[in-house]
Every structure is written in structure tokens, then in C-alpha cells.
Amino acid sequence: MKFLDQAKIYVRSGNGGNGCVAFRREKFIEYGGPDGGDGGRGGDIVFEAAANLNTLIDFRYQQHFKAERGHDGAGRDMHGRGGHDLIVKVPVGTQILADDQEEVLADMVRPGQRVTLLKGGNGGWGNARFKTSTNQAPRNANPGQEGEEMWVWLRLKLIADAGLVGLPNAGKSTFLGAVTRARPKVADYPFTTLHPNLGVAYVNNTEFVIADIPGLIEGASEGAGLGTRFLGHVERCGVLLHLVDGTDYDNVAQHYRTIRHELEEYGGGLAEKPELIAITKTDALIPEIVDELRDALAAESGQRKEDILAISSVARQGLDPVLHRMLGYVMEARAARHAEDGGYADEVVEEADGDAQEQENGEWRP
């Protein structure tokens, strides 16, 4: 299945049904009076976060979504049926943005979360509503209200607990394949990873999700390479694992500095996230060189030398300490997120523009 993390779609809520002008016509009843029914309410546009989706590829083939129109009223005081709401299912982690791609209209972060983006138009009143003591045979009815419409952007940000960052060929995909059951593409040339990959790691009977994104290069914030488009997928992570290729031992400090600069230029809080630094491919290095690389990275990053990790994903060396330290940050981030949500992580959230819409004649209707 092809990975797609951005899509532009058109959404429109349903129009309200028209009110009816009708009069009671029955045998032996001389003055029947008005009995035109009201029109039905138009359907809403509702977005729902679905746990079984992980890409926006479906929106490549369908870009227009319109809710059902409300049915018109009829005689004998028969009200029109309301239009069915249109439920648009998106992956968990999807942001709904306005057409300018700046304003965030909704953020779908919990499975089952629902957000009503556009309300359907109210149904018009039939002539029975306008009967008074001085106007006993009204011949007017209200048309249904128009629905709302807009173009929106969908942007998927993966829900992962930890993220991998680094230059191309730093060993991110190899690490992901070594600590999870994911099987990302691994090759000896840059940019083998063209879209984010996810894997689930198990540590101390606890599982957490790791996201591997395409590598960054100098100038990525200005569009070089694959740019910073995929950095959005690690914005929600509790910790970043910064992998530095140890085989290029003359430039490890420069490589670290390059990635940190791109994270700061991107923004999104990535530069402030907890960071673990790991030297990769240490199976090809002698211990003395590894020690020198730790000194260089400690001086560049400001971290303690003993906090700089050394791993080899191919030889499966040093992976457990990395996972245990990642898990500590992940659990802290989960606790903070749970406290922020108030403990209702699985609650279905409904948001609406208001509890009612105003009719043309000044009355309020639900």
C-alpha cells in the first residue's frame, strides 16, 4: 500500500429541505386549514479517527465529499426526513487544516474521536407554522438553509513514541529492523527510505512505537534532498534517537551539528525534545576510536560522555541500553499526555459550531 501523508479534499454539508405549502382537504371538512410540513435538516460532515487506517491514500481517488440533503416537507403535516451525516474516516494523527494550510481546524489524536466540521442547513418551515388568528390560510413557507462548504487539507502525523533522526545511511532503518519486526528497505546508497516506517519495540513487557523517517541533509529546511516534509511525523514523539555514522569518524561532530541545525530551522518543538545520541556501525571500529568519537560528540552536544551510546545494529551490540533509555522517556511522555487529556484517552469527542442555528423568522431551532 502506498504511503500518502497529505491530501486536499472538498467537503460540503447537506442543504436543508424546503417547507411545504399545503391545505387539509377532506370530505365533510369545510375549513381544513394549512398542514404543510417542515423540511428535514441537512446532513453534517463528521470526521472520525479510525485506528485501522495508517495512510491517506484513499483520498487520492476521492476528493469530493457531500452530505445528504434534507428531504422536503409534505402535506398532512408530514416533515421531511433529515439527511444522513457523512462520516469521513481518517487515520489517527491526522490534522485538518484550512485551505491556507496555516489554521488547524481539528487534530484527530485518539481512536474513535469525532469532530463535526460542517453543520447541515436547517430545514425550512411549512405553512402550518405561520398560521395565526389573523392569518388562518398562510400561503408561504421557508426554503431550506444552504449547507456549508470548504476545501481542507489533511496532513498525517504518525502517532509514534520515539523517532529516529540522522543523515542518510546513518543506520536508522537497520536499527529499526534490528529492534522491531519491521522490515524497511536497507541498501548501501543514500535515501533508501523514501517514506516513514513504523515498528513496535518490546522492552520489559512494554511496547512502544518507533518511527523511522527519511534522512536529512544540509539545507533540508530549504528543500534540499527530501526536505523537512517528513519531520512532522516525529513531532508527537516523546524522545528522539539521533544516530551518527561512526565510520565517518573525521566528521561526526559536523554531522551532528547539521542535523541539529535542521531541527531548529524546522521548529515544531523538535529542538526541545529529549535527545539520545548513538554512534552506529561500531562493529567496524576499534574501541579507541569509539572513545574519541564519544569525546567529540559530548563536546559538541553538551551531554556527558557516558551518555553517548555506541551501537551496532548488524552485530546487535549495545541495543538493549538504548531501548531501556528510550522507554524511560516514552513512559514520561505518556504520563504527561495522560495528565493533559484528563484520563479520557478513549473518549469520543464531539465538537460543533453551536447548539442551534437561527431561522429566517427569528426563531431558534435545534
N, C-alpha and C positions, 0 to 999 in steps of 0.2 A: 504494500500500500504506500502510495506516495505521500511524503510529508509536506503539509502546507500550513503555514502559521499566520498568514494574512489573507483576508478576503474582504471585498466590498460588496454589500448587498443593499437592495431596496426593500423597505418594509412599509406596509400600509394597513391601517386598521379598517374595519368594515364600516360602511355608511349605515346610518340608522334607517329603518323602514319608514315609509310615509304613512301619515294618518289617513283615515278613510272618511269620506263624506257619504253617509247612508241614512235612510229613514226606515222606521219599522213599518212593514206592510203586511198586515194580517187581516184575514176575514173577520168582519164584525168589529174591528177596532178602527174607529174613525180617525183618532188623533194619536198616531203611534209615536211620533217624536223621533229625534235623532238617535241613532245607535251605531255610529261609526267607531270602530276600534282604533287603538293606538298602534303605531308601528313598533317593531321589535328593535332592540338595541344592536348595534353592530359589534362584531367580534373584536377582541383585543389582540394585540401582538405580545406574546409572552415568550421570554427566553428562559430556558431551563438548562442547568448544568448536568450533563449526563456522564456518569463515571465510566461508561463503556466506550467513550469516544476519546481519541488522542490526536486528531488532526482535523483541519478544516477543509479537507479535500472535497467533501460533499458540496461545498459552496462554490466550487469551481464549475459545477454543472447546473446549478440552480441559483440564480441571483435575485429573483423577484419573489417576494412573499406577501400575499394579500389575504387578510382575514375575511370571513364570510360576511356579506351584507345582511342586515336585519330584514325580516320579511314585512311586507306592508300589512296594515290593519285591514279589517273587512267588516261587513255589516253584521248585525246581531251582536254588537259589542265584542266581536272577536279580535283579540290583539294578535299582532304578528309575532312569530317566534323570533327570539334573539339569535343573531349569528353566532356560530361556533368560534371560540377563541382559536387562534393559530399558535401552536406551541412550536417554537424553533429550538431544537436541541443543539447545544454546543459543548465542546469538551470543558472539563473543569480547568480553570485557569484562564479562561477567555475574557478579555476585556472588550467592551462595546464602546466604541468611540464615535464622536460626531464626524461629519464629513470632513472637517478640517484636521482630523487626526490629533487634535490637541485636548479637547474636552472628553473626559471619561464619563460616559453615561451610566455604566454599570460594570461591576467586576465580579465575575462568577467564580468564586473561590471554594464553594462547598458543594459536594454532590447533592443533587435534588433541589438546590437553590433556584428559586423562580423570581423573575423580575418582569413586571408588566411595563413594557417600554412605551407602547402607544395604546390609548384608550379608544374603544369604538364609539361612534357617534350615537347620541340618544335618538330613540325613535320619536317620530312626530305624533302629536295628539290628534285623535279623531274628533269629529264634530260633536260627539256626545260630551266631550269635555267643556265645550263652550256654551252649553245650554244654561240659560239664566231665566229669571222670571220675566224679563223684558225681551229676551231673545230666545224664544222657545223652538225655533227652527233654524239654527245656525247652518250656514252652507259653506263654512270654511274649515280647513284642517291644516295642521302644520306639516311641512315636509320633514323628512329625517335629516339629522345633522350629518355633515360630512365627516368622514374619518380623518385621521392624521396620517401623514406620510413623511418619509425622510430616507436619505441614504446614510448608512452607517458602515464603519469599518470594524471588522472583527480581528483582534490580534491575540494570538495564543501565547501565553507564557506558561511554560511547563511547571507543574507543581512538583518540585524536587526538594529534597532535604539538603543536599550537598551538590556543589558544582565544581567542575574541573576546568581550569583555565591554563593557558600557556601558548607558546609558539607552535606552529605546525611541526609535527614529528617530535614533539616533546615526550610522547608516550602516554597521552591521555586515553586513547582508545584501547591501547594494550593494557593499561591499568584497569579500565572498566571491564574488559573481558576477563581479567585475572581475578577480580574480587566479586563479580556477579556472573550470572548466566547469560548476560547479553553477549552478542557476537557481532560487534561493529567491524567494519572493514579496516584492515590493518595492512599497510604497504610501506615501502621504503621511499616514498616520494611525498612532497607536501600536499596538504588539502585532500587527503583521502576521505576525511569526514566532511560531507557537504551539507548535512543537516543534523540536528541534535539527536543523541541517542540516550536512552534511559536504561538503567539497570538497578536491580534490587540487591543490596548487600545485607547479610545476616551476621550480626555481632551480638553475643551474649543473649541469644533468644529474642533479639530485637531487630527489626528490619527497617531500613531506610533507603530512600531512592537517591541515586547518583545520576547527575546529568552531565553528559559529555557534549561540548559544543565545538564547532569548527574553530581551528586555531586562529589566533590574532597575529598580525604582523605590524611593523612600524607604519604609522599612518592609517591604521584601520578606522580611526574616528573620522578620517576624511574620505573614507571609501576605498582605501587600498585593500587588495585581497578580497575577501568576502565581507569586509567592513565590520561594523559592530551590530548588525541586524540581529544576530542570534544571542547577543548578550542579555536581551530581555528574558531569555529562558532561565537565567540563573539569578534574576533579581529577587526571587522569592526564597532562595536557598538560605539556610542558616549558617553555612560555612563554605568558603572557597578553598579548594586544594590547588595551589599554584605549583605546577610541575615544570622543572627546569632540566633541560637536557645536559647531563653531566659529561657527555663525550665531547662537547664543545667547551672544554674547561677554560679556555682563554677568555670567553665572552659571557660567562654565566651571570655576572653582575649586570652587564649591559642588557642581557635578555630579560632579567627580572625587572630592570628599570623600564624597559619598553612596554611590558605588559601592564605594569602599574600606571604608567602614563596613559595608556589607552583606557584603562578602567576609570581613571579620574576624569578624562575627557568625556567619556560616555555619561557619567553621572548615575542617576538611579540608585544611589546609596551603595554601589558596589565597592567603592574605595574604602568605605567604613565597615564593611563586613569582616567578621573574623577570618583570618587567613592562615592556612598551614602551608609551609614551603617544603617541597620534597625534591631531592636530586634523583633523577631517574637514570636507568641504564648503568647502575654502579657495578654490575657484574663484569663490565668491561674496564673497570678502573681499579688501580691498586689503592689500598687504604690510605696511603699518604696523600694522594691526590684528592680523595674524598674529603679528607680532613681540611685540606686547603680550600676546597670549594665551600665547605661549611663556613670557614672563616670569612670568605669573600661575601657570601650571601648574608651572613649575620651582620657584617659591616654595612651592607647596602640596605638591608631591610630594617635594621634596628632591633631585630629579635636576638634572643640568646643563641649561642652556638649549639647548645644541646637541644634546642627546639627545632633546628633544621634537620629534617629527616632524610634518610638515604634509602632508596628502594630499588629493586629490580623486579619488574612485573613478569619478565620472561622466566627468571630463576625463582620467582615467588619469595624474594627476600625482603624483609622489612615491611611487609604489607599489614600485618596484624597491628603493630603500633599506630600506623596511620589510621586504620579503621577505628580503633578504640578512641583515638583523639577526635576523629570526626564525629563519632557517636556522642561524645560529651557535648560538643557544640550543638548537635542536632537536637538532643534532648532539651537543652536550654531554650533553643528557638521554639520547639514545640510547646514547652510550658508557657513561654511568653505569649505565643499565639493563642493558646487556650485561654489564658487570663484575659487577653484582649477581646476575644469573642464572647466572654462571659459564660463559657461552658456549653454553648449550644452549637457545637460544630456541625451537627447533623440536622439542625432545624431548617425548615423550608421558609425562606424569607419572601414575603410579598411586598413589593413597592408599587405605589400608584401615584399618579399626579395629583389626585384629590379624591374625596369621598363622593363627590357629585359633580354634575355639570349643569349649567344654567340653561333653561329653555328660553325661547324667544319671548314668551309672555311673562317672564319674571319669576316663574315657579321653579323650585328646586326638585330635581328627580334623582333617585339613587342610580 
